Amino acid sequence: MIRCSFILILLVFPFVIHAQVFNLSDLSNFTALNAQKFDAFILKKDYRRNYFSSRETNTVTNYIFQSKKKKYKGDYKNIAHATDGPITSILYQTSSIEEKNSLLEQIRRSGYKIYSGIDPVTTSKNFFQKGIYTINTETEEVDSITVYSFIVQKKDIPKRKDIYYAEDLMSLTSHEQLVTTFGNSNVKQDLFYYSEKETNKCSILFPNSPNEVIFIWNDEANYSNLGFILIGGNSPTETSFNFNQQIKHNTWRSKQGIFSGMNLKELQELNKKDISFYGWQMEQAGMLTQENHGEIDFNRLRVVLNCLNCSNSKDVKQVVSSSDELRADKKIYVSSLIVIPPKEEPPTVLRFRK
């Protein structure tokens, strides 16, 4: 009778002899906790603070599993909590291949996407995306132990109704986040042409409409890590090549008051200073030079100009000024806006993975 009771206890409470096992739902829910609440929770699970970890910073707290059983020789386990602005990350590491396979299966069943198309079973590094969550997985050797890492990250992104200016779009740094905010039917994967031979994967929001926005990705394989946003103009994408209808000027505006279709006089008045740009015979025709100063911050917002009556211009100047062009009665207007986001750094917990 005693033997049967003991076997029943092992079946019902396997964690009595094994380290605490976290499933995908647990790791996702941890991202909703701040550092203090996570600390209070995890210390009740046989984890202890690891102040000597190389990851330890003001925004990263680290914990290592320490069984209360003195002779415990089970799996290596490690967990960390990190906050980085709108991003909360959980790093979970285990040496259990069974646990690793179970988590990968849970990720698959939960509908996470791999935009790169790589098989997660046969690769040591993977990047999964679903809504506001991403998961980085990695297999590595640490002190002669094979360790499986899972970094679950949640990013708070704005609601659609809170996105009004062009700069507001910079908070959406992946195709998946665009779909989450605006809906799958309003976002399309595409290819942007710098030239006939040089291309870049992109996502188009509201394609072929006055609300169109093109997102150029630094990480093309995963349609993430925003390079820049292009608004207005005749954007060279595969979608635009097959579209012959005329579209009105783009409706998006910058927080600085600039919009597609704005004439050069309005732009100069807004800047309260002369604006210099490349002449119409140059390869970079209509693009502003880097020497521009004034009330407009051109570091985060680039402007491309176009002209209605400059096609027959014999002016071969490399650089022209807005004042000179206005005196010559040139019909110049803002064709495109290029929004430059701050450099996207990896989440803190990623930078201190080991």
Long-range contacts (C-beta under 8 A, 24 or more apart in sequence): 18-74, 18-75, 19-46, 19-65, 19-67, 19-72, 19-74, 19-75, 19-77, 20-45, 20-46, 20-47, 20-65, 20-77, 21-99, 22-79, 22-92, 23-102, 23-103, 23-106, 24-103, 24-106, 24-107, 24-110, 24-152, 25-106, 27-90, 27-92, 27-150, 27-152, 28-133, 28-152, 28-154, 30-81, 30-90, 30-152, 31-88, 31-89, 31-90, 31-133, 31-152, 31-153, 31-154, 32-88, 32-154, 33-81, 34-83, 35-59, 35-61, 35-81, 35-83, 38-81, 39-81, 42-79, 42-81, 47-77, 47-79, 50-78, 53-80, 53-352, 54-352, 54-354, 55-80, 55-91, 55-349, 55-352, 55-353, 55-354, 56-352, 57-348, 57-352, 59-83, 59-84, 59-348, 60-348, 60-349, 60-352, 75-99, 76-145, 76-147, 78-147, 80-349, 81-349, 82-347, 82-348, 82-349, 83-348, 84-345, 84-347, 84-348, 84-349, 86-155, 86-156, 86-157, 86-171, 87-153, 87-154, 87-155, 87-156, 87-347, 88-153, 88-154, 89-151, 89-152, 89-153, 89-154, 89-347, 89-348, 89-349, 89-350, 90-151, 90-152, 90-153, 90-349, 91-149, 91-150, 91-151, 91-349, 91-353, 92-149, 92-150, 92-151, 92-152, 93-147, 93-148, 93-149, 93-150, 94-147, 94-148, 95-145, 95-146, 95-147, 95-148, 96-148, 97-146, 97-148, 99-148, 100-139, 100-148, 103-137, 103-148, 103-150, 104-137, 107-135, 107-137, 113-176, 115-175, 115-176, 115-221, 115-222, 115-223, 115-224, 116-221, 116-222, 127-222, 127-224, 129-174, 129-176, 129-222, 129-224, 130-176, 131-176, 131-177, 131-180, 132-156, 132-157, 132-177, 132-180, 134-174, 134-176, 136-350, 138-353, 140-354, 142-354, 149-353, 151-347, 151-349, 151-350, 151-353, 153-347, 153-349, 157-181, 165-252, 165-253, 165-254, 165-255, 166-213, 166-229, 166-231, 166-252, 166-253, 166-254, 166-255, 166-301, 166-337, 166-339, 167-254, 167-255, 167-300, 167-301, 167-339, 169-205, 169-213, 169-215, 169-229, 169-339, 170-226, 170-229, 170-339, 170-341, 170-342, 172-215, 172-226, 173-224, 173-225, 173-226, 173-341, 173-344, 174-217, 174-222, 174-223, 174-224, 174-225, 174-226, 175-203, 175-215, 175-217, 175-223, 175-224, 176-223, 176-224, 178-203, 178-205, 178-215, 182-206, 188-239, 189-223, 190-214, 190-237, 190-238, 190-239, 191-237, 191-238, 192-216, 192-230, 192-235, 192-236, 192-237, 193-236, 193-237, 194-236, 200-227, 202-237, 204-237, 204-239, 207-239, 208-239, 208-240, 208-243, 208-245, 208-247, 209-247, 210-247, 210-248, 210-249, 210-250, 210-251, 211-250, 211-251, 211-252, 212-247, 212-250, 213-252, 218-344, 225-344, 226-341, 226-344, 228-338, 228-339, 228-340, 228-341, 229-338, 229-339, 229-341, 230-336, 230-337, 230-338, 231-260, 231-336, 231-337, 231-338, 231-339, 232-260, 232-261, 232-334, 232-335, 232-336, 232-337, 233-260, 233-304, 233-306, 233-335, 233-336, 235-336, 250-337, 252-337, 254-301, 254-337, 254-339, 256-296, 256-297, 256-301, 258-296, 258-301, 258-303, 258-334, 258-337, 259-334, 259-337, 260-334, 260-335, 260-336, 260-337, 261-333, 261-334, 262-333, 262-334, 263-331, 263-332, 263-333, 263-334, 264-305, 264-322, 264-325, 264-326, 264-330, 264-332, 264-333, 264-334, 265-326, 267-296, 267-303, 267-322, 267-334, 268-322, 268-323, 268-326, 270-295, 270-296, 271-295, 271-296, 274-321, 274-322, 274-323, 275-321, 275-322, 276-319, 276-320, 276-321, 276-322, 277-305, 277-319, 277-320, 277-322, 278-318, 278-319, 278-320, 279-315, 279-316, 279-317, 279-318, 279-319, 279-320, 280-307, 280-310, 280-311, 280-313, 280-315, 281-313, 281-315, 281-316, 282-318, 286-335, 289-319, 299-340, 300-339, 300-340, 301-337, 301-338, 301-339, 301-340, 302-337, 302-338, 302-339, 302-340, 303-334, 303-336, 303-337, 303-338, 304-334, 304-335, 304-336, 304-337, 304-338, 305-332, 305-333, 305-334, 305-335, 306-332, 306-333, 306-334, 306-335, 307-331, 307-332, 307-333, 308-332, 308-333
